[in-house]
């Protein structure tokens, strides 16, 4: 699996929210978010998506 997909799924696990909730967080469609998470799909999450998720994880860890 591509490193960006691996990071996306790791961040998703850390956030402990559903894919539809992640779609809202990152401002992408449910379909695109599903493709970012799927290991077999070639669509990679953009860097700005990962940055948004990293920021959300950091804010969550501050609590």
C-alpha positions in Angstrom: 0.0 0.0 0.0 1.2 3.5 -0.8 2.6 5.5 2.2 0.0 8.2 1.8 -2.8 5.6 2.0 -1.2 4.0 5.0 -0.9 7.4 6.7 -4.6 8.2 5.8 -5.8 5.0 7.4 -3.5 5.5 10.5 -4.9 9.0 11.0 -8.4 7.7 10.5 -7.9 5.2 13.2 -6.5 7.9 15.5 -9.4 10.1 15.0 -11.8 7.2 15.6 -14.5 8.6 13.4 -16.4 7.2 10.4 -15.5 7.7 6.8 -18.6 10.0 6.2 -17.4 12.1 9.2 -13.9 12.2 7.7 -15.4 13.3 4.4 -16.9 16.3 6.1 -13.7 17.1 8.0 -11.6 17.1 4.9 -14.2 18.7 2.6 -14.2 15.8 0.1 -17.0 13.6 -1.2 -17.9 10.3 0.5 -16.9 8.5 -2.7 -13.4 10.1 -2.8 -12.9 9.5 0.9 -13.7 5.8 0.4 -11.2 5.6 -2.4 -8.5 7.2 -0.3 -9.0 4.5 2.4 -9.2 1.5 0.0 -5.9 -0.3 -0.4 -6.9 -1.6 -3.9 -7.8 1.8 -5.3 -5.2 3.9 -7.0 -6.6 7.3 -5.8 -4.1 8.8 -3.3 -5.2 11.2 -0.6 -3.7 14.7 -1.5 -1.2 16.2 0.9 -3.7 18.9 2.0 -6.1 16.1 3.1 -3.4 14.5 5.2 -2.4 17.9 6.6 -6.0 18.5 7.7 -6.2 15.1 9.3 -2.9 15.6 11.1 -4.1 18.9 12.5 -7.3 17.3 13.8 -5.3 14.5 15.5 -3.0 17.1 17.1 -6.0 19.1 18.4 -7.6 16.0 19.7 -4.4 15.0 21.5 -4.2 18.4 23.3 -7.5 17.7 25.1 
